[in-house]
Amino acid sequence: MRIEAELGTLLNEFQQQAPLKKGSLFVIGASTSEVGGGQIGQQGSEQLAKELYAAFKAFQQQTGVHLVFQCCEHLNRALVVEREVAESFQLQEVFAVPVRNAGGAMAAHAYRQFDDPVLIESISAHAGVDIGDTFIGMHLKEVVVPLRLSRNQLGSAHVTYATTRPKRIGGERAVYHLSE
């Protein structure tokens, strides 16, 4: 329960620094092996996945974001989403069922918790968290903005946080804020 509480605190801090709107896509890469002190992909933990998922689910209930869980490289970093998310964002479904040894403990647990899970190949999420250096950057919108929270460690895992912003276009005459 310590990991769940720590992650919950960090997610609240994330929301304070970079408030996400209801319906935003929040991508999660999480190595339970790294959280538990092991090497990524070596010691996936159902118990740690359960604790992490509980914190993410509470965050979803508080913010209204859509949770998107990244699988490991054995499934080409495919993503677990609810079918309604895939349909409403017109995302291409792919077929596999993530398990601890091919997809990762976190994605496998999320798949079993979702109401109607599907895998998709890619997404352009509004924000995300990377627990254990799983490299979620390929699934974030351009332009990625790193966040610096009070902690960059969860258990034994290195953690990074990111939000995104629209690209700024134009040259020296471009205006980015309407003034009176």
C-alpha positions in Angstrom: 0.0 0.0 0.0 3.0 2.3 0.4 3.6 2.4 -3.3 -0.1 3.2 -4.0 -0.1 6.1 -1.6 3.2 7.5 -2.9 2.0 7.3 -6.5 -1.3 8.9 -5.5 0.5 11.8 -3.9 2.7 12.3 -7.1 -0.4 12.1 -9.4 -2.1 14.8 -7.3 1.0 16.9 -7.6 1.0 16.3 -11.4 -2.6 17.5 -11.6 -1.7 20.7 -9.6 1.2 21.5 -11.9 -0.3 20.6 -15.2 -4.1 20.3 -14.9 -5.6 17.7 -17.3 -9.0 18.2 -18.7 -11.7 15.6 -18.5 -11.3 13.2 -21.5 -7.5 13.8 -21.8 -5.5 10.7 -22.8 -3.0 9.8 -20.0 -0.3 7.3 -21.1 1.3 5.1 -18.4 4.5 3.1 -18.8 5.3 1.2 -15.7 7.9 -1.5 -15.0 6.8 -3.3 -11.8 10.3 -5.0 -12.0 12.0 -1.7 -11.6 9.6 -0.5 -8.8 10.4 -3.7 -6.9 14.2 -3.2 -7.3 14.8 -5.5 -10.2 15.8 -5.0 -13.8 13.1 -4.1 -16.3 11.3 -7.1 -17.8 12.8 -9.6 -15.4 10.6 -9.7 -12.2 7.1 -8.4 -13.0 4.9 -8.2 -10.0 1.1 -8.7 -9.9 1.0 -7.2 -6.4 2.8 -4.0 -7.5 0.7 -3.8 -10.6 -2.4 -4.0 -8.4 -1.1 -1.1 -6.2 -0.1 1.1 -9.1 -3.4 0.4 -10.8 -5.4 1.4 -7.7 -3.6 4.8 -7.7 -4.2 5.4 -11.4 -7.8 4.4 -11.1 -8.3 6.9 -8.3 -6.6 9.6 -10.4 -8.9 8.8 -13.3 -12.0 9.1 -11.0 -10.7 12.5 -9.7 -9.8 13.9 -13.1 -11.9 12.2 -15.8 -8.8 11.3 -17.9 -8.7 8.2 -20.0 -6.0 5.7 -18.8 -3.8 4.3 -21.5 -1.3 1.5 -20.4 1.8 0.8 -22.5 2.9 -2.8 -23.0 6.5 -3.8 -23.1 8.6 -4.2 -26.2 7.5 -7.8 -26.6 4.2 -6.4 -27.9 5.9 -3.5 -29.7 4.8 -1.1 -27.0 1.2 -1.5 -27.9 -1.3 0.2 -25.6 -4.3 -1.1 -23.6 -7.4 1.2 -23.7 -11.1 0.8 -23.3 -12.9 0.0 -26.5 -14.9 3.2 -26.3 -11.7 5.2 -26.2 -10.4 3.4 -29.3 -13.6 4.1 -31.1 -14.1 7.7 -30.1 -10.5 8.6 -31.0 -10.6 6.4 -34.1 -7.6 4.4 -33.0 -6.4 1.3 -34.9 -7.0 -1.9 -32.9 -4.4 -4.7 -33.0 -4.8 -8.1 -31.5 -2.9 -9.7 -28.6 -3.6 -10.2 -24.9 -0.9 -8.8 -22.7 0.5 -11.2 -20.0 3.3 -10.7 -17.5 6.0 -12.1 -19.8 4.7 -10.5 -23.0 3.2 -7.1 -22.4 4.3 -6.7 -18.8 2.6 -7.1 -15.4 1.2 -3.6 -15.4 -0.5 -3.8 -18.9 -1.7 -7.3 -18.2 -3.3 -6.2 -14.9 -4.9 -3.2 -16.6 -6.3 -5.4 -19.4 -8.0 -7.6 -16.8 -9.4 -4.6 -14.9 -10.9 -2.7 -17.9 -14.5 -3.3 -18.8 -13.9 -3.8 -22.6 -10.2 -3.7 -23.2 -8.5 -3.6 -26.6 -4.9 -3.1 -27.8 -4.0 -0.3 -30.1 -0.7 0.3 -31.9 -0.2 3.9 -31.2 -1.7 7.1 -29.7 -0.9 10.8 -29.3 -1.6 11.3 -25.6 -1.9 14.6 -23.8 0.3 13.6 -20.9 1.9 10.7 -19.1 4.1 9.1 -16.6 7.0 6.8 -17.2 7.9 4.5 -14.2 11.1 2.6 -14.7 12.3 4.1 -18.0 9.8 2.3 -20.2 10.1 5.2 -22.8 6.5 6.5 -23.4 7.6 9.4 -25.5 6.6 7.8 -28.7 3.0 7.9 -27.5 2.8 11.6 -26.6 1.6 14.5 -28.7 4.1 17.0 -30.0 5.4 19.1 -28.1 6.4 17.3 -24.9 7.0 19.3 -21.8 8.8 17.6 -19.0 7.5 18.2 -15.5 9.6 18.3 -12.4 7.7 17.0 -9.4 9.0 16.7 -5.8 10.1 13.1 -6.4 11.5 11.2 -9.4 11.6 7.8 -7.7 8.9 5.3 -6.9 10.1 2.3 -5.1 13.4 1.6 -6.8 12.2 2.9 -10.2 13.2 6.2 -11.9 10.1 8.2 -12.8 9.6 11.0 -15.3 6.4 13.0 -16.0 5.4 14.8 -19.1 2.6 17.0 -20.4 2.3 18.4 -23.9 1.4 21.7 -25.5 0.4 22.7 -29.1 3.2 23.6 -31.5 3.8 27.3 -31.8 3.7 28.4 -35.4 4.6 31.6 -37.1 7.6 33.9 -37.0 8.6 37.1 -35.4 5.1 38.6 -36.0 3.2 35.7 -34.5 1.0 36.4 -31.4 0.3 33.7 -28.8 -2.0 35.6 -26.4 -4.8 38.0 -27.2 -4.3 41.3 -25.4 -6.6 44.2 -24.9 
